[in-house]
Amino acid sequence: MATFFNSPFCCILFSTLLFLHIFFLYSLSEYQNYIITYSSLFSLDYHNINDQNHSLDLKNAQISHSSSPTYGFLSNTSNITNGTSINGTGSSSLITTISTTNNYPDNHHGRDNKQNKKRSLKILEEGLARARAAIIQATRTHVLNHNTSGKEDFKFISKRSIYRNQDAFYQSHIEMEKRFKVWTYKEGDLPLVHEGPLNNIYSTEGQFIDEMESGASRFSAQHPDQAHVFFLPFSVARLRRFVFKPEPSLPQDRLNWFVTDYIRVISSRYPFWNRSAGADHFMVSCHDWGPNISIGRPELFKNFIRVLCNANTSEGFLPERDVSLPEVKLPFGQLTLPKLGVPPSERSILAFFAGRVHGRIRKVLMKHWKDKDDEVQVYEYLPKSQSYAKKMGQSKFCLCPSGWEVASPRVVESIFAGCIPVIMSTSYLLPFSDVLDWSQFSVTIPVQKIPMIKDLLKSISVSEYTKIHRRLKQVQRHFTVNRPSKRFDLIRMVLHSVWLRRLNVGLIS
């Protein structure tokens, strides 16, 4: 052994290892500088690229957030702020089904492991930096003009006016498919966690949860260190059904207690919530109670991404942080809505609505139009002899007033019926508005102009109506549910919306 250590070969080997070690340390330093430099490209506004960022030092992480959001965001007034870290102590458990077994055995153990985690985070951030740069470059070079050969799915995007910026969307979707990974937490038991309703009015909530739980999604991470975002797979609809309906006297803040307890569990086992103050974590809910999870402890959910059907900007929904989820009433055992519409030239009804009088806007609509006009047909209760779906298919425009909540499955039903949606709401952020230009395939009428509905709709020329109707058919693809999901369908569009929010957040440990 002594002879070996004194040999020339040993000296050469030692020198080589020393050189590689020094080179590695230098590369690591340059790598971090690369991350920090490219993290300044968070803003992907498709009109104006800027790099004015806000940074906030937290206990375990540094979060950067752009003052100008990813292209198409409708608001940029809110920045990442100091959220609450969970220390893993205390509990206000609503249920006892969350086990206490640590499913992340290498968590917080050893200096080498911490270095590996930092390295994994840097790799993720470098990939996001490259994605941002590629999207910005695509908007400058108009990549769709010369880069869709052999890509039939992506040809769908080119020369479509339904998008805010088709070049940015094209490149962003490519980058998402190349890089994006989601870790779905395993904690919790059925029926409150890991599954949701697959049909009826809350179906998009359950379909998304089931997609991510199925193991068939290409976006599922095999290990949490590989993930860009973290999905909390509880179902608000199931909580409402199995907890609150049997005990109607329970206060709604019990919902907040459940979610807070779930976060306490995952933050005690994994470093990810506290690392980002929840900025790379998200939930999905189509139930009216979905927004209520943050009641009582808003500081805990300040950065948490909420994917909600009830996307009401007057009730705390932030477009630059939260995601508007389409509300789709799927028939039992089916994934698509029926397409019963007739060609535009055969539609005999100018405008149609049938629904209960929920909320102020519908009261105004009923006051001015219920049973008062053959061309603008407004019903509170449709006669049993008539089909709601066929009525939509025979109408040129479908009135979509907000009820008690801003969202309604009527919007997506209109899209599949080929009936141009007429949006009547004061604070509803329409689904996928960061990508889709709703003005190209829908009509918006302010509440104060409801008495003028007939004149406003009749003022749209035949040629313009034909264009809008054609675009409406094009957008159906983005509201179709497929299992497993397919490129540009509803589930992929939800994932893309979450991807955009993650692009706007930088985690530099």
C-alpha positions, 0 to 999 in steps of 0.5 A, a space after each residue: 500500500 505504501 508503495 502505491 501511495 509513493 508511486 508516480 501514478 498515485 501523484 498523477 491521480 491525486 493531481 487530476 482529482 484536485 483539478 476536477 474538484 477546483 473546476 467543479 467549484 468554479 463551475 458551480 459558482 458560474 452556474 449560480 451566476 447564470 441562474 441569478 442572471 437569467 432569473 431576471 427574465 421573469 417577465 414575459 409580457 408579449 408586448 413589453 419585456 422588462 426585468 423589474 423584479 422584487 426579491 424577498 428574503 425568507 427564512 429558507 429561500 429567496 423568492 423573486 417575482 416580476 412586477 410585470 407578469 407572464 404574457 397575457 396576465 390581466 393584472 400585475 398588482 400583486 407580488 410574492 410576499 412573505 408567507 407563513 412557514 409551518 413548523 410542524 407543531 400543533 394541530 387542528 385536525 378535522 380528520 385523523 386519516 393523515 398518517 405520520 409516517 415520513 415518506 421522505 426519509 432523506 429529508 433534512 439529513 446530512 450535509 451532502 444531502 442538502 448540497 444535492 437538494 441545492 444542486 437539484 433546485 439550481 438545475 430546475 431554475 436553470 431550466 426555467 431560465 432557459 424556458 423564459 429566454 426561449 419564449 421571449 425569443 419566440 415572440 421576437 422572431 415570430 417562430 410560428 412563421 417558420 417552425 411548424 413543419 412536421 408538427 401537425 398539432 402545433 400548426 393548429 396554433 399558427 394564424 389563429 386569432 383566438 390567442 393573445 400571442 400565438 408565438 409565445 403560447 407555441 414556445 411556452 407549450 413546447 418548453 412545458 412539455 420538455 421540462 415541467 414536472 408535478 409532484 402529487 403529495 401522497 399524504 391523506 386517504 380516500 374519500 377526501 384526498 386523491 379523488 374527486 367527482 368525475 361527472 356533473 358540475 364539479 367534474 373538472 376538479 375530479 378529472 384533474 385530480 384523477 389524471 395526476 393520481 393515475 400515473 399516466 401523466 407525462 408531467 408527473 414527477 417520479 421524485 419530489 426533487 424533480 418537481 417544479 410545482 407540488 399538487 395538494 390533491 384534496 377535493 373540496 367537493 368531497 369535503 363538502 359531501 362527506 364532512 359538512 353534509 352529514 354535519 351541517 352545523 359545522 362552521 365553514 372554517 373547518 375547511 380551512 382547518 383541514 387544509 391547514 392541517 394538511 399543509 402542516 403534515 407535508 411541511 413537516 415531512 418535506 422542505 418544499 412548502 417552507 422553501 417557497 412559502 407555498 409559491 410553487 404549490 397548488 390546489 384545484 377546486 370547482 366547488 363554490 367553497 374552494 376560495 374559502 380555504 384561505 379564510 382565517 389564515 390568509 398569511 399562510 395562503 398568500 403565495 399559494 396557487 389556487 386553481 378555481 372555477 369561482 374566479 371572482 376578482 372581487 373576492 381575493 382571486 389574483 390573476 397573476 397568482 391564481 388560475 381560472 378553471 373552466 366549469 364543465 358539467 360532464 354527463 355521467 360516464 362521458 368526457 365530452 359535451 354533445 355538439 347539437 348546434 346547427 349551422 349559423 344560417 339555420 339558427 332562428 333564435 337571437 339570444 337564449 337563457 334559462 336559469 334560476 334567479 340567483 344574484 343581482 345580475 340575473 335579477 336585472 336580466 329577468 326584469 328586462 327580458 323574461 317572457 318579453 321577446 321572441 328573439 331574446 328568449 329568457 326563461 326562469 324555468 324552461 318548459 318540459 316540452 323543450 330541450 335546453 341543449 337544443 335551444 342552445 344549438 338553435 341560438 346565435 348567442 347564449 346569455 351567460 350572466 353570473 349567479 350567486 357565483 361568477 362561474 357557470 357551466 353555461 359558458 363551456 356549454 355555449 362553446 360546444 353548442 356553437 352558440 356565442 357566449 355573451 358574458 355578463 359579469 362584473 368580476 369574473 376572470 374567464 378561463 385561460 385568459 392568460 393565453 386566450 383572447 376571449 374578445 375574439 370568440 365571445 361578446 361581453 355586455 356590461 350589466 348596465 347595458 342589459 336593457 340594450 341586449 337586443 340592439 347590441 347583438 343585432 348590431 353585429 354584422 353577418 360577416 363578423 358573426 361568421 368570423 366569431 362563430 368560426 373562432 368559437 369552434 376552434 377554441 373547443 379543443 381547449 375545453 375538451 377533457 381527454 383521459 389521458 390528457 392530450 396536447 392543448 386539451 382542458 387538462 393540459 391548458 390547466 397545467 399550462 396555466 400553472 406552468 406560467 405562474 411557476 415561470 414567474 417565480 424564482 427560487 434561489 436557495 
